[in-house]
Structures are given as C-alpha cells and as structure tokens.
Amino acid sequence: LNRLIPEMERRSTMTEDQIRAEELAFQNEYLMRQQESAQQQYQDQQALRELEDEIVEVQEAHGISDEDFENAYNELMEIDYEGEINPATVAEYHMHSKAYSKAEDILGQVDSLLVEQDPVVESLQKVIVENPSFDDNDLIEIVQQVYSDFKKDTSKTVSKKASPVKKQETKTPMKQENYVDWEDI
C-alpha cells in the first residue's frame, strides 16, 4: 500500500482526459511490444525454415541421411568444435568421418598393422575424400601397390644394413631411392 499511495495521489490530481491519455499511451506501448514480439517470432520462424531448407539441400548434395546428419552434428557439439557449426560444416565432418572409417577398413583388409599407423590412415582418408568415385577394390589395389613398394624398399634397406659390409676402394655413387607417398597418389 505504501508504494501505491504516491501513484494514487498523482492520479487524483489528474483530469479525466489526462488519465485517459495515460491509459491510451500505456495500451499503445503494450500493443507496440506485442507487435514487435510477433514480428520477432515471424523472423525467427523464417530463419528456422531457411536453415531447414539449407540442411535438406546439403543432405541431398552429399547423400546424408537425417540420422547420420544428426549424429555428425551431435559429435561436433560433444567435441566442442571451435568454428561455426553450420550445415556445410556438419556435412564435411560427416564425409571425413566416414572416409576415416572406410580407410581403417581398407587398411585392415590389406594389413592390420597399417591401421595402427595414423599417418597412413589419414593419407588414405584424404585419398578417399578427394576421390569419392573410388570403390573398395580400387582403394585396396592402391594400398597393396603402395604398401608392397614400401615393403620392398624397406626389405632392401634392412638387408643392406644386416649384411656384412665389404670395404671397397672405389666409391660408387649412391642410388636414389624412389619413395612413394600417399599424397603423390
């Protein structure tokens, strides 16, 4: 009541026209806030529709199901991704994630020791992302070819180091070894 007394005294000194004008001003302000709120809701709904359309467009472009898209989004949220999370980012993350799993599977089929070597897995993942048209057989063939070349070179190097060294008086020029890297493929 003590808070209302000053307001009641103020209103008792006002004329009827002033009281009506004050009430109308209050109603106008209320209606303006309500209209602004409705406009904000409309804008929010419009932005949500645009985001949903963008998500559908990205999913169709990359062949990502709703469930896979949602899982990729949740994983990005769980790892506290520092960049902006938008539909394109989620699609890219999904594609790289899928390529990494596929790289592990392919390498496991060729040699299980290759799966444990992160640079090899990452290199094959890069090949898969850059060449989505390669099927499993193409990828296995590439890995076998590169791995067998690497294995031969390593075997030669180990054999040379393991065999007794014979002293030669003439120096022979060093043979250049041809290293094949995943990025060269």
Salt bridges, closest charged atoms under 4 A:
GLU7 OE2 - ARG10 NH2 2.57
GLU16 OE1 - ARG20 NH2 3.18
ASP17 OD1 - ARG20 NH1 3.58
GLU22 OE1 - ARG10 NH1 2.78
GLU22 OE2 - ARG11 NH1 3.91
GLU23 OE2 - ARG11 NH2 3.25
GLU29 OE2 - ARG33 NH1 2.75
GLU92 OE2 - HIS96 NE2 3.89
ASP136 OD1 - LYS102 NZ 3.51
